[in-house]
Amino acid sequence: MPARSSTNQIAFRCRTVDGATGVRRETAEHLAEYLGVDETQAIHRALPRYVPDDGQLRAAQIRQIKKQVPQRARRSVRSSLFNTEPA
């Protein structure tokens, strides 16, 4: 079996409470036991599958994402991650 490279590993931080964006260690352990796998495999099975897309987000997609982000009184978002200019 080949040695594992640290570049192929990710950190998984358990939360103090279960929620939509994370789980407690006890929950991960319980899920792994229920599925009959180790915790790493339980996490991999719980993650949604990534479906390759066609690249850049459209302006409508960015608006939809921003609509779902909790809004605060005064805030500004600047990002060079998303190119909203037409190609």
VOTIVO-303076 format. One record per residue: residue in three letters; x, y, z of N, C-alpha, C, O, CB in turn; residue number from 1; chain. Coordinates in nm, 4 decimals. Glycine has a CB too. Example, Ala and Ser with C-alpha at 12.3 -4.5 7.8 and 13.67 -1.06 7.14 Angstrom:
BEGIN
{"ALA", {1.3190, -0.5690, 0.7800}, {1.2300, -0.4500, 0.7800}, {1.3200, -0.3300, 0.7800}, {1.4236, -0.3319, 0.8465}, {1.1308, -0.4473, 0.9046}, 1, "A"}
{"SER", {1.2850, -0.2250, 0.7080}, {1.3670, -0.1060, 0.7140}, {1.2900, 0.0030, 0.7870}, {1.3409, 0.1138, 0.8039}, {1.4084, -0.0598, 0.5725}, 2, "A"}
***
This chain:
BEGIN
{"MET", {0.0846, -0.1176, 0.0000}, {0.0000, 0.0000, 0.0000}, {0.0893, 0.1240, 0.0000}, {0.1817, 0.1321, 0.0809}, {-0.0963, -0.0003, 0.1224}, 1, "A"}
{"PRO", {0.0641, 0.2216, -0.0891}, {0.1498, 0.3396, -0.0949}, {0.1341, 0.4270, 0.0290}, {0.0275, 0.4320, 0.0903}, {0.1189, 0.4207, -0.2197}, 2, "A"}
{"ALA", {0.2415, 0.4950, 0.0640}, {0.2380, 0.5866, 0.1784}, {0.1487, 0.7054, 0.1462}, {0.1449, 0.7528, 0.0327}, {0.3807, 0.6347, 0.2154}, 3, "A"}
{"ARG", {0.0778, 0.7522, 0.2462}, {-0.0102, 0.8673, 0.2257}, {0.0696, 0.9960, 0.2284}, {0.1591, 1.0132, 0.3112}, {-0.1205, 0.8712, 0.3321}, 4, "A"}
{"SER", {0.0374, 1.0842, 0.1396}, {0.1021, 1.2147, 0.1344}, {0.0180, 1.3136, 0.2140}, {-0.1048, 1.3106, 0.2060}, {0.1207, 1.2629, -0.0129}, 5, "A"}
{"SER", {0.0820, 1.4004, 0.2901}, {0.0074, 1.4987, 0.3687}, {-0.0660, 1.5983, 0.2792}, {-0.1587, 1.6649, 0.3254}, {0.1016, 1.5731, 0.4631}, 6, "A"}
{"THR", {-0.0270, 1.6100, 0.1527}, {-0.0959, 1.7010, 0.0620}, {-0.2313, 1.6456, 0.0200}, {-0.3149, 1.7205, -0.0306}, {-0.0103, 1.7278, -0.0609}, 7, "A"}
{"ASN", {-0.2549, 1.5162, 0.0399}, {-0.3827, 1.4556, 0.0044}, {-0.4791, 1.4500, 0.1213}, {-0.5871, 1.3923, 0.1082}, {-0.3607, 1.3173, -0.0490}, 8, "A"}
{"GLN", {-0.4441, 1.5074, 0.2337}, {-0.5272, 1.5015, 0.3526}, {-0.5936, 1.6362, 0.3766}, {-0.5418, 1.7410, 0.3379}, {-0.4444, 1.4596, 0.4746}, 9, "A"}
{"ILE", {-0.7095, 1.6310, 0.4413}, {-0.7769, 1.7545, 0.4800}, {-0.8012, 1.7512, 0.6300}, {-0.8063, 1.6445, 0.6910}, {-0.9108, 1.7729, 0.4021}, 10, "A"}
{"ALA", {-0.8158, 1.8669, 0.6873}, {-0.8491, 1.8761, 0.8290}, {-1.0001, 1.8796, 0.8427}, {-1.0688, 1.9486, 0.7673}, {-0.7842, 2.0014, 0.8948}, 11, "A"}
{"PHE", {-1.0503, 1.8061, 0.9376}, {-1.1934, 1.8075, 0.9655}, {-1.2099, 1.8485, 1.1100}, {-1.1665, 1.7773, 1.2005}, {-1.2602, 1.6684, 0.9372}, 12, "A"}
{"ARG", {-1.2723, 1.9622, 1.1321}, {-1.2903, 2.0128, 1.2671}, {-1.4329, 1.9845, 1.3116}, {-1.5289, 2.0283, 1.2482}, {-1.2586, 2.1642, 1.2746}, 13, "A"}
{"CYS", {-1.4455, 1.9116, 1.4204}, {-1.5780, 1.8842, 1.4755}, {-1.6302, 2.0100, 1.5446}, {-1.5521, 2.0927, 1.5916}, {-1.5736, 1.7641, 1.5749}, 14, "A"}
{"ARG", {-1.7597, 2.0237, 1.5503}, {-1.8238, 2.1395, 1.6118}, {-1.8641, 2.1073, 1.7558}, {-1.8635, 1.9914, 1.7971}, {-1.9471, 2.1835, 1.5296}, 15, "A"}
{"THR", {-1.8987, 2.2102, 1.8301}, {-1.9449, 2.1898, 1.9676}, {-2.0931, 2.1552, 1.9717}, {-2.1421, 2.0996, 2.0700}, {-1.9183, 2.3146, 2.0518}, 16, "A"}
{"VAL", {-2.1648, 2.1889, 1.8631}, {-2.3062, 2.1530, 1.8496}, {-2.3294, 2.1043, 1.7066}, {-2.2590, 2.1453, 1.6143}, {-2.4000, 2.2749, 1.8841}, 17, "A"}
{"ASP", {-2.4280, 2.0171, 1.6889}, {-2.4643, 1.9719, 1.5548}, {-2.5403, 2.0827, 1.4830}, {-2.6222, 2.1520, 1.5434}, {-2.5494, 1.8421, 1.5609}, 18, "A"}
{"GLY", {-2.5135, 2.0988, 1.3565}, {-2.5838, 2.1996, 1.2775}, {-2.5730, 2.1684, 1.1298}, {-2.5211, 2.0639, 1.0907}, {-2.5284, 2.3391, 1.3059}, 19, "A"}
{"ALA", {-2.6226, 2.2600, 1.0482}, {-2.6220, 2.2409, 0.9034}, {-2.4815, 2.2411, 0.8446}, {-2.4598, 2.1861, 0.7366}, {-2.7044, 2.3485, 0.8373}, 20, "A"}
{"THR", {-2.3860, 2.3018, 0.9138}, {-2.2510, 2.3129, 0.8583}, {-2.1466, 2.2328, 0.9344}, {-2.0272, 2.2477, 0.9085}, {-2.2098, 2.4562, 0.8554}, 21, "A"}
{"GLY", {-2.1886, 2.1488, 1.0268}, {-2.0920, 2.0675, 1.0999}, {-2.1588, 1.9823, 1.2052}, {-2.2746, 2.0037, 1.2410}, {-1.9873, 2.1550, 1.1641}, 22, "A"}
{"VAL", {-2.0831, 1.8847, 1.2544}, {-2.1351, 1.7939, 1.3568}, {-2.0350, 1.7771, 1.4693}, {-1.9157, 1.8033, 1.4540}, {-2.1691, 1.6577, 1.2961}, 23, "A"}
{"ARG", {-2.0876, 1.7322, 1.5842}, {-2.0025, 1.7010, 1.6990}, {-1.9278, 1.5710, 1.6728}, {-1.9697, 1.4909, 1.5892}, {-2.0862, 1.6907, 1.8292}, 24, "A"}
{"ARG", {-1.8188, 1.5502, 1.7429}, {-1.7400, 1.4270, 1.7293}, {-1.8266, 1.3052, 1.7624}, {-1.8189, 1.2023, 1.6952}, {-1.6150, 1.4311, 1.8218}, 25, "A"}
{"GLU", {-1.9085, 1.3180, 1.8658}, {-1.9941, 1.2067, 1.9065}, {-2.0904, 1.1676, 1.7945}, {-2.1185, 1.0493, 1.7755}, {-2.0727, 1.2433, 2.0331}, 26, "A"}
{"THR", {-2.1406, 1.2655, 1.7208}, {-2.2319, 1.2380, 1.6095}, {-2.1589, 1.1646, 1.4978}, {-2.2122, 1.0696, 1.4405}, {-2.2935, 1.3687, 1.5559}, 27, "A"}
{"ALA", {-2.0367, 1.2085, 1.4665}, {-1.9573, 1.1424, 1.3627}, {-1.9263, 0.9984, 1.4041}, {-1.9324, 0.9073, 1.3215}, {-1.8259, 1.2207, 1.3359}, 28, "A"}
{"GLU", {-1.8934, 0.9777, 1.5310}, {-1.8649, 0.8430, 1.5800}, {-1.9890, 0.7543, 1.5698}, {-1.9810, 0.6395, 1.5263}, {-1.8149, 0.8483, 1.7256}, 29, "A"}
{"HIS", {-2.1032, 0.8087, 1.6102}, {-2.2291, 0.7330, 1.6051}, {-2.2645, 0.6965, 1.4610}, {-2.3046, 0.5834, 1.4333}, {-2.3440, 0.8143, 1.6691}, 30, "A"}
{"LEU", {-2.2498, 0.7916, 1.3701}, {-2.2788, 0.7671, 1.2284}, {-2.1868, 0.6589, 1.1724}, {-2.2318, 0.5701, 1.1000}, {-2.2636, 0.8972, 1.1469}, 31, "A"}
{"ALA", {-2.0585, 0.6664, 1.2058}, {-1.9626, 0.5670, 1.1587}, {-1.9988, 0.4280, 1.2111}, {-1.9951, 0.3297, 1.1371}, {-1.8199, 0.6051, 1.2023}, 32, "A"}
{"GLU", {-2.0334, 0.4213, 1.3379}, {-2.0723, 0.2927, 1.3967}, {-2.1980, 0.2380, 1.3295}, {-2.2051, 0.1190, 1.2988}, {-2.0956, 0.3077, 1.5482}, 33, "A"}
{"TYR", {-2.2962, 0.3235, 1.3068}, {-2.4210, 0.2828, 1.2430}, {-2.3973, 0.2301, 1.1014}, {-2.4581, 0.1313, 1.0602}, {-2.5188, 0.4000, 1.2393}, 34, "A"}
{"LEU", {-2.3079, 0.2973, 1.0271}, {-2.2785, 0.2569, 0.8899}, {-2.1804, 0.1402, 0.8821}, {-2.1675, 0.0763, 0.7777}, {-2.2233, 0.3741, 0.8130}, 35, "A"}
{"GLY", {-2.1112, 0.1126, 0.9929}, {-2.0137, 0.0042, 0.9936}, {-1.8842, 0.0402, 0.9230}, {-1.8187, -0.0461, 0.8645}, {-2.0727, -0.1176, 0.9299}, 36, "A"}
{"VAL", {-1.8475, 0.1670, 0.9283}, {-1.7238, 0.2147, 0.8650}, {-1.6487, 0.3007, 0.9655}, {-1.7006, 0.3303, 1.0732}, {-1.7537, 0.2953, 0.7335}, 37, "A"}
{"ASP", {-1.5255, 0.3414, 0.9304}, {-1.4538, 0.4325, 1.0192}, {-1.5039, 0.5750, 0.9981}, {-1.5803, 0.6011, 0.9052}, {-1.3012, 0.4243, 0.9948}, 38, "A"}
{"GLU", {-1.4611, 0.6667, 1.0840}, {-1.5104, 0.8049, 1.0773}, {-1.4767, 0.8728, 0.9445}, {-1.5576, 0.9490, 0.8915}, {-1.4522, 0.8860, 1.1919}, 39, "A"}
{"THR", {-1.3586, 0.8457, 0.8911}, {-1.3200, 0.9063, 0.7635}, {-1.4170, 0.8659, 0.6539}, {-1.4614, 0.9505, 0.5763}, {-1.1768, 0.8658, 0.7251}, 40, "A"}
{"GLN", {-1.4504, 0.7376, 0.6464}, {-1.5436, 0.6906, 0.5450}, {-1.6830, 0.7484, 0.5673}, {-1.7533, 0.7793, 0.4711}, {-1.5492, 0.5383, 0.5448}, 41, "A"}
{"ALA", {-1.7235, 0.7631, 0.6936}, {-1.8546, 0.8222, 0.7229}, {-1.8606, 0.9659, 0.6719}, {-1.9614, 1.0087, 0.6156}, {-1.8838, 0.8180, 0.8749}, 42, "A"}
{"ILE", {-1.7523, 1.0394, 0.6919}, {-1.7466, 1.1787, 0.6447}, {-1.7534, 1.1822, 0.4926}, {-1.8266, 1.2629, 0.4355}, {-1.6171, 1.2489, 0.6944}, 43, "A"}
{"HIS", {-1.6773, 1.0950, 0.4269}, {-1.6793, 1.0910, 0.2799}, {-1.8181, 1.0562, 0.2274}, {-1.8621, 1.1125, 0.1272}, {-1.5769, 0.9893, 0.2276}, 44, "A"}
{"ARG", {-1.8866, 0.9653, 0.2931}, {-2.0212, 0.9280, 0.2485}, {-2.1221, 1.0385, 0.2756}, {-2.2214, 1.0510, 0.2040}, {-2.0660, 0.7995, 0.3170}, 45, "A"}
{"ALA", {-2.0974, 1.1183, 0.3780}, {-2.1907, 1.2253, 0.4130}, {-2.1754, 1.3474, 0.3231}, {-2.2698, 1.4245, 0.3058}, {-2.1710, 1.2658, 0.5576}, 46, "A"}
{"LEU", {-2.0562, 1.3649, 0.2658}, {-2.0335, 1.4813, 0.1793}, {-2.1104, 1.4650, 0.0489}, {-2.1142, 1.3561, -0.0084}, {-1.8825, 1.5001, 0.1507}, 47, "A"}
{"PRO", {-2.1714, 1.5730, 0.0023}, {-2.2405, 1.5641, -0.1274}, {-2.1388, 1.5447, -0.2397}, {-2.0249, 1.5904, -0.2309}, {-2.3258, 1.6915, -0.1535}, 48, "A"}
{"ARG", {-2.1806, 1.4790, -0.3409}, {-2.0936, 1.4570, -0.4568}, {-2.0829, 1.5859, -0.5371}, {-2.1829, 1.6535, -0.5610}, {-2.1474, 1.3414, -0.5460}, 49, "A"}
{"TYR", {-1.9618, 1.6194, -0.5784}, {-1.9395, 1.7379, -0.6599}, {-1.9697, 1.7047, -0.8045}, {-1.9173, 1.6077, -0.8594}, {-1.7949, 1.7901, -0.6445}, 50, "A"}
{"VAL", {-2.0528, 1.7840, -0.8646}, {-2.0848, 1.7659, -1.0060}, {-2.0098, 1.8731, -1.0843}, {-2.0341, 1.9919, -1.0634}, {-2.2402, 1.7742, -1.0319}, 51, "A"}
{"PRO", {-1.9190, 1.8341, -1.1742}, {-1.8462, 1.9351, -1.2513}, {-1.9424, 2.0279, -1.3256}, {-2.0451, 1.9849, -1.3780}, {-1.7509, 1.8677, -1.3509}, 52, "A"}
{"ASP", {-1.9068, 2.1537, -1.3285}, {-1.9935, 2.2509, -1.3954}, {-1.9219, 2.3132, -1.5145}, {-1.8131, 2.2708, -1.5534}, {-2.0384, 2.3605, -1.2971}, 53, "A"}
{"ASP", {-1.9855, 2.4145, -1.5708}, {-1.9293, 2.4759, -1.6911}, {-1.8455, 2.5995, -1.6627}, {-1.8243, 2.6808, -1.7526}, {-2.0395, 2.5121, -1.7853}, 54, "A"}
{"GLY", {-1.7973, 2.6159, -1.5397}, {-1.7045, 2.7252, -1.5114}, {-1.7631, 2.8393, -1.4316}, {-1.8221, 2.8179, -1.3258}, {-1.6521, 2.7784, -1.6373}, 55, "A"}
{"GLN", {-1.7472, 2.9611, -1.4818}, {-1.7843, 3.0827, -1.4106}, {-1.9313, 3.0858, -1.3704}, {-2.0184, 3.0366, -1.4422}, {-1.7532, 3.2024, -1.4956}, 56, "A"}
{"LEU", {-1.9568, 3.1449, -1.2534}, {-2.0947, 3.1658, -1.2102}, {-2.1579, 3.2779, -1.2920}, {-2.0917, 3.3756, -1.3270}, {-2.1006, 3.1988, -1.0591}, 57, "A"}
{"ARG", {-2.2847, 3.2628, -1.3215}, {-2.3587, 3.3687, -1.3906}, {-2.4034, 3.4719, -1.2871}, {-2.4081, 3.4426, -1.1676}, {-2.4819, 3.3105, -1.4689}, 58, "A"}
{"ALA", {-2.4357, 3.5907, -1.3326}, {-2.4790, 3.6982, -1.2432}, {-2.6015, 3.6551, -1.1623}, {-2.6119, 3.6888, -1.0444}, {-2.5105, 3.8260, -1.3237}, 59, "A"}
{"ALA", {-2.6933, 3.5817, -1.2232}, {-2.8128, 3.5347, -1.1526}, {-2.7751, 3.4389, -1.0394}, {-2.8384, 3.4408, -0.9338}, {-2.9096, 3.4655, -1.2507}, 60, "A"}
{"GLN", {-2.6738, 3.3561, -1.0597}, {-2.6298, 3.2636, -0.9563}, {-2.5672, 3.3401, -0.8396}, {-2.5901, 3.3061, -0.7235}, {-2.5297, 3.1620, -1.0139}, 61, "A"}
{"ILE", {-2.4893, 3.4418, -0.8700}, {-2.4277, 3.5225, -0.7650}, {-2.5351, 3.5950, -0.6846}, {-2.5262, 3.6022, -0.5620}, {-2.3281, 3.6236, -0.8253}, 62, "A"}
{"ARG", {-2.6365, 3.6490, -0.7523}, {-2.7467, 3.7153, -0.6805}, {-2.8168, 3.6167, -0.5881}, {-2.8521, 3.6513, -0.4754}, {-2.8484, 3.7763, -0.7801}, 63, "A"}
{"GLN", {-2.8371, 3.4947, -0.6352}, {-2.9045, 3.3938, -0.5543}, {-2.8205, 3.3582, -0.4309}, {-2.8750, 3.3416, -0.3218}, {-2.9324, 3.2678, -0.6385}, 64, "A"}
{"ILE", {-2.6900, 3.3465, -0.4475}, {-2.6009, 3.3180, -0.3348}, {-2.6059, 3.4321, -0.2343}, {-2.6179, 3.4085, -0.1140}, {-2.4558, 3.2955, -0.3835}, 65, "A"}
{"LYS", {-2.5967, 3.5563, -0.2829}, {-2.5987, 3.6719, -0.1934}, {-2.7314, 3.6827, -0.1197}, {-2.7352, 3.7280, -0.0054}, {-2.5722, 3.8000, -0.2717}, 66, "A"}
{"LYS", {-2.8400, 3.6416, -0.1837}, {-2.9715, 3.6465, -0.1205}, {-2.9788, 3.5498, -0.0029}, {-3.0510, 3.5750, 0.0936}, {-3.0813, 3.6140, -0.2227}, 67, "A"}
{"GLN", {-2.9052, 3.4400, -0.0099}, {-2.9081, 3.3396, 0.0955}, {-2.8134, 3.3709, 0.2110}, {-2.8229, 3.3091, 0.3171}, {-2.8742, 3.2055, 0.0380}, 68, "A"}
{"VAL", {-2.7224, 3.4660, 0.1916}, {-2.6286, 3.5042, 0.2968}, {-2.6996, 3.5968, 0.3943}, {-2.7646, 3.6922, 0.3513}, {-2.5018, 3.5727, 0.2375}, 69, "A"}
{"PRO", {-2.6889, 3.5713, 0.5256}, {-2.7531, 3.6605, 0.6224}, {-2.7043, 3.8040, 0.6035}, {-2.5840, 3.8297, 0.5984}, {-2.7251, 3.6132, 0.7667}, 70, "A"}
{"GLN", {-2.7988, 3.8964, 0.5931}, {-2.7633, 4.0355, 0.5677}, {-2.7482, 4.1118, 0.6990}, {-2.8267, 4.0935, 0.7920}, {-2.8690, 4.1026, 0.4787}, 71, "A"}
{"ARG", {-2.6474, 4.1965, 0.7052}, {-2.6251, 4.2817, 0.8216}, {-2.6511, 4.4256, 0.7798}, {-2.6634, 4.4562, 0.6612}, {-2.4800, 4.2645, 0.8786}, 72, "A"}
{"ALA", {-2.6590, 4.5112, 0.8767}, {-2.6936, 4.6515, 0.8505}, {-2.6006, 4.7151, 0.7471}, {-2.6468, 4.7612, 0.6427}, {-2.6886, 4.7318, 0.9804}, 73, "A"}
{"ARG", {-2.4733, 4.7180, 0.7744}, {-2.3780, 4.7779, 0.6811}, {-2.2699, 4.6775, 0.6501}, {-2.1964, 4.6339, 0.7388}, {-2.3169, 4.9079, 0.7384}, 74, "A"}
{"ARG", {-2.2605, 4.6414, 0.5254}, {-2.1528, 4.5515, 0.4884}, {-2.1219, 4.5661, 0.3411}, {-2.2066, 4.6057, 0.2610}, {-2.1886, 4.4067, 0.5216}, 75, "A"}
{"SER", {-2.0011, 4.5339, 0.3084}, {-1.9560, 4.5452, 0.1710}, {-1.8841, 4.4159, 0.1335}, {-1.8057, 4.3621, 0.2116}, {-1.8634, 4.6692, 0.1518}, 76, "A"}
{"VAL", {-1.9112, 4.3682, 0.0156}, {-1.8454, 4.2466, -0.0303}, {-1.7649, 4.2800, -0.1546}, {-1.8181, 4.3293, -0.2540}, {-1.9485, 4.1335, -0.0590}, 77, "A"}
{"ARG", {-1.6387, 4.2527, -0.1470}, {-1.5518, 4.2688, -0.2629}, {-1.4812, 4.1365, -0.2840}, {-1.4223, 4.0812, -0.1912}, {-1.4492, 4.3866, -0.2436}, 78, "A"}
{"SER", {-1.4870, 4.0872, -0.4026}, {-1.4241, 3.9597, -0.4290}, {-1.3745, 3.9545, -0.5724}, {-1.4430, 3.9966, -0.6656}, {-1.5210, 3.8452, -0.4015}, 79, "A"}
{"SER", {-1.2558, 3.9028, -0.5874}, {-1.2035, 3.8797, -0.7212}, {-1.2199, 3.7330, -0.7590}, {-1.1722, 3.6899, -0.8640}, {-1.0555, 3.9215, -0.7299}, 80, "A"}
{"LEU", {-1.2880, 3.6556, -0.6728}, {-1.3075, 3.5136, -0.7003}, {-1.4079, 3.4904, -0.8119}, {-1.3954, 3.3950, -0.8887}, {-1.3530, 3.4422, -0.5751}, 81, "A"}
{"PHE", {-1.5079, 3.5782, -0.8207}, {-1.6140, 3.5591, -0.9182}, {-1.6082, 3.6687, -1.0226}, {-1.6166, 3.7870, -0.9899}, {-1.7512, 3.5568, -0.8501}, 82, "A"}
{"ASN", {-1.5942, 3.6302, -1.1456}, {-1.5916, 3.7252, -1.2557}, {-1.7352, 3.7390, -1.3062}, {-1.7893, 3.6453, -1.3650}, {-1.4932, 3.6787, -1.3707}, 83, "A"}
{"THR", {-1.7971, 3.8546, -1.2838}, {-1.9360, 3.8746, -1.3254}, {-1.9468, 3.9414, -1.4608}, {-2.0568, 3.9619, -1.5121}, {-2.0094, 3.9569, -1.2229}, 84, "A"}
{"GLU", {-1.8342, 3.9750, -1.5180}, {-1.8350, 4.0367, -1.6506}, {-1.8607, 3.9294, -1.7555}, {-1.8112, 3.8175, -1.7427}, {-1.7009, 4.1104, -1.6790}, 85, "A"}
{"PRO", {-1.9382, 3.9624, -1.8602}, {-1.9602, 3.8628, -1.9658}, {-1.8302, 3.8247, -2.0337}, {-1.7422, 3.9086, -2.0525}, {-2.0590, 3.9155, -2.0694}, 86, "A"}
{"ALA", {-1.8183, 3.6983, -2.0703}, {-1.6940, 3.6494, -2.1323}, {-1.6895, 3.6850, -2.2790}, {-1.5927, 3.6522, -2.3476}, {-1.6805, 3.4977, -2.1153}, 87, "A"}
***
